Amino acid sequence: MTVLAYLIPVALFLGLLGLGAFLWSLRSGQFDDLEGAAHRILFDDEE
């Protein structure tokens, strides 16, 4: 039972850390161009 006293705060901390990383990636523009990479892989880079 005392293990839960350690695991619950650790789980909450990791959840908040993941939420913070997701919000940071939204603000930094990671999800702005979702279709660009999908279309870019179809074309060859001929230089």
SVG drawing of the C-alpha trace seen along z (x, -y; Angstrom):
<svg xmlns="http://www.w3.org/2000/svg" viewBox="-2 -29 24 31">
<polyline fill="none" stroke="black" stroke-width="0.4" points="0.0,0.0 2.9,-2.4 4.1,-1.8 1.0,-3.6 2.1,-6.7 5.2,-6.7 3.6,-5.5 0.7,-8.0 2.8,-11.1 5.3,-9.6 2.5,-8.8 1.0,-12.3 4.4,-13.9 5.0,-11.8 1.6,-12.7 2.2,-16.4 5.6,-16.1 4.0,-14.5 1.3,-17.1 4.0,-19.8 6.0,-18.3 2.9,-18.1 1.9,-21.7 5.5,-22.8 5.5,-21.0 2.2,-22.7 3.6,-26.1 6.9,-25.5 5.0,-24.6 5.7,-20.8 2.2,-20.1 1.9,-23.0 2.5,-21.1 1.1,-17.6 0.8,-16.9 4.2,-18.3 6.3,-15.3 3.8,-12.8 3.9,-14.5 7.7,-15.2 8.6,-11.5 6.9,-10.8 9.1,-13.0 12.8,-12.6 15.3,-15.3 16.9,-15.8 19.7,-18.3"/>
</svg>
